[in-house]
Amino acid sequence: MRKIVIGSRRSNLALTQTEWVIEKLKGLNLPYTFEVKKIMTKGDKILDVTLSKVGGKGLFVKEIEQAMYDKEVDLAVHSMKDMPSEMPDGLVIASIPEREDHRDAFISKDSQTKLKDLPEGAIVGTSSLRRAAQVLVQRPDVKIKSIRGNIETRMRKLKEEDYDAIVLAAAGLKRMDWPESMVTEFLEPDVCVPAVGQGALAIECREEDTELRELLEKINDEYTARTVTAERTFLHLLEGGCQVPIAGYAYLDGEEIVLTALIAKSDGSTVLHEVVRGTDPVEVGKEAADRMFKKGGKEMIDEAKEELDQS
Ligand SMILES: NCc1[nH]cc(CCC(=O)O)c1CC(=O)O
């Protein structure tokens, strides 16, 4: 009976996601036991600055990956969205389980007022440049104000501070069993394209651990894996991290992958939007990236990065 040690961030969401994976693995009724080891990451320590300014890449995963190299833990469950698009040597994403809700959730202070009905100049809380840009496309008059912290903190700030509304990932709320009724409206991808991988999990382990990889393969979800692969191929080719307003969401239409990709300026003034169809996820992701390159997408991303370096 092998004991599998799982490294997890300390946040409630991370621990809940880890437990969800453990339950799925236990459901296979195979001779394994599981232990959770909590690990503090840089992303958890820096709560007072906007993530985009500390150069977000891998902020939530590095310490956990080190623990995997050191064999203190065997695997880790991450939000796919927080995974850098390139994997470090010797580690693999061994499994991508079924995706939770991919959408962003819009929550207004009075819980009634939708984005289109906010009063002029209303304050919308988000620290995501991607969300900010797309909110501004719908409502160029609103003010975007940074908001950080876990779901509980952000909900408290919505109540107590001068925000009229906030936007956060529906997946986080649902995984934490918050009632759906707290959401004023779910923003569909035609209004707000989600972050690449939003709502999906990445289970990471050592490349050489074939026994564990075989086990994890059993909870891999083909639908999610194919669509997320298309999204991440696009993100990787554009060299975007979470610090630039870049978005991608794919679903399956029969055998066909339909990828919506977006690059925006943070003020919402310029938006590149492409929809690509195809059967091979990598080809679909490449095609989306190619089209963006032709339209000057790379320059937009480089500019966004320069602005961040200067701020
Ligand atoms: N940015 C941090 C983060 N990473 C994963 C989630 C939620 C779960 C998910 O998107 O899969 C969140 C919170 C949020 O974006 O509101």
The ligand as an ORCA input file, in Angstrom:
! r2SCAN-3c Opt
* xyz 0 1
  N      -6.274     34.224     -9.971
  C      -6.210     33.323     -8.848
  C      -7.116     32.152     -9.037
  N      -6.631     30.978     -9.489
  C      -7.693     30.110     -9.620
  C      -8.847     30.760     -9.217
  C     -10.205     30.198     -9.211
  C     -10.392     28.843     -9.823
  C     -10.155     28.767    -11.308
  O     -10.228     29.781    -12.028
  O      -9.890     27.656    -11.773
  C      -8.500     32.062     -8.815
  C      -9.409     33.090     -8.287
  C     -10.053     33.983     -9.302
  O      -9.549     34.133    -10.432
  O     -11.085     34.617     -8.984
*
